[in-house]
Amino acid sequence: MKQLDMTQPFGDFLGIRDKVFLVTGASSGIGRSISRTCYEFGAKLVLMGRNAQRMAETTEQMSTDSFHTILVDLSEPETMEAAIAEAVSRLGKIDGFCHSAGYEKTLSLQAMKPVHYQSMYNVNAVAGFELARLLSKKKYCSEQGSSFVFISSITSLVSRVGLTAYSASKGAIVSASKALALELAAKNTRVNCISPGTVITPLIENFLNQLEPEQRQKRLDEYPLGLGQPEDIANLVAYLFSPRSRWITGSNIVIDGGYTSK
């Protein structure tokens, strides 16, 4: 497949050229792919992540006037507003955000402690809700309205043993997005969720490589269209950011290669 020249965004097909979008988890995986895809469509980006080196890898082919990076620990959301204010002063008001950051921990119920639930909720859910609160303020939000996108998971619908906290945190995102969609509609702000199946990121690839061959094949066979790529999610996020999706809000869009159709 021909590689896109990321120094030359390819037109305004989606209508997001020069729009400003904030992406959490932008230093790796799905968040990095969302960032690069939106850049290819001509958007400007506020990129949140924890690792400076990996963030530099995300932005290495982007023009310096098209992005602003924020190195932040999302488990401490009270630190975000000052950083957002700085980003807005540089790139302009925010037209939307995607909360892609999150992490998964597999633990049995007996091994779970309150701190595990709290830390996972803080990153997977609370940080996203706090961003929604901040970015719906007039001083940060575009006057033309916004699009908020939360990355949930199919584990909010069908889960596995050991994912009590993770599934609950992702389910919380789905439920809260519906309430936010109703509340923020008056501000012309749309709020949606995306629930991916297994997407091949470096972490997932490492996990699959540790499985026995028959276990790996069983995991692959669960997906009629095979496992997903980060770009599959990024393309949908870009669409939800765009005015082409203007009548979609309060939805949870499952993108899983047919996994939950069985």
Buried (B, 14 or more C-beta within 10 A) or exposed (E): EEEBEBEEBEEBEBEBEEBBBBBBBBBBBBBBBBBBBBBBBBBBBBBBBBEEEBBEEBBEEBEEEBBBBBEBEBBEBEEBBEBBEEBBEEBEBBBBBBBBBBEBBEBEEEEBEEEBBEBBBBBBBBBBBBBBEBBBEEEBBBEEBBBBBBBBBBBBBEBEEBBBBBBBBBBBBBBBBBEBBEEBBEBBBBBBBBBBBBBBBEEBEEBBEEEEEEEBEEBEEBBEEEBBBBBBBBBBBBBBBBEBBEEBBBBBBBBBBEBEEE
